[in-house]
Amino acid sequence: MLTVIHTFDGPDLEGLLGQVRTGIRTCEDFDGFKFASVNQQQDTSEIMLFSKWENRRAFENWANTIGENNAFKSSTPQIFEVLEEKY
């Protein structure tokens, strides 16, 4: 299992949120997608997308479909291998 974190910040908060929401809607069509959560930091315009994937290949299959002018292309993801989870 893989956890991926993207962070976004910019002057056009509504534009960023629109791109992030559009991007996560496309995740549902990919095998290996597990979960996504869009979060805004309090008192700032920073947005974080936290997503879970079955493996890196599933994430990369999705990431390769994101358009070049999308906020995802300007945000370098942090990728973590999940060692343990509790729900």
N, C-alpha and C positions, 0 to 999 in steps of 0.2 A: 504494500500500500504506500502511496505517495501523497504528501501534503505540499501544495504549491501556494505561495503567497505573493500576490502582486500588490504594490502600493502605487497610488495615483495622486497627483496634486497639480493644481493649475487654477488659473483665474476663472475658468468657465466650468463651475461645478455641475451645472445641469447638463452641459455637453458631455462631460466625463461620465456622469451617472448614466446617461443614455447609451454611450458606447459600452460601458461595463455591463449594463443590463442586457443589451443586445447580444454581447459576447456570451454571457452565461446561458441565455436561452438556447444558443446553438450547442452548448455542451450536452444537452439532453439527447442529442442525436448520435452520440459517440459511445461505442462500447468502452467500458472501463471507467466511465464517469460515475462518481459516487455521490458527491455533495458539493454545494457551493454556498457561500455566505458573503454578502456585500455589507461592509461596515463603514460608518463614517466616524472619524475620531471627534470627540467632543471639543468644541471651541476652535476647531480648525477646518480647513476644507479638504483634509487628507482622507482618501478613500482606500480601504483595504479589501481585496478580494481573497478569500480563503477558500481553497477548493481541494477536494480529495479525488484521487485517481487510483485505479487498480495498479498501474505501473507507469513508468516514464514514457513508454511507447504510446500508450493511450493519450496521455497529456500532449505529447508532441504531435500526434495525429490531429488533435483538435487545434493546437497552436498554429499549425501550418495552414489552417483555413482562414485565419484572421487577416483581414485586409491590411494593406501597407500603411494606410493613414489612420489606423485605429490606435487608441490609447494603449492597447496591449503591446504594440510594437515599440513604444517608447518606454515601457516599464519592464525592467529586467526582473524576471521571477526568481524568488528564492525557493529552492526545491529541497524537501526534506524526506528522508525515508522514515516511515512510521515504525517505531520500535514497540510501542505499546499504546493501547487506548482503553478508556473506560467510559461507559455511557451510563 
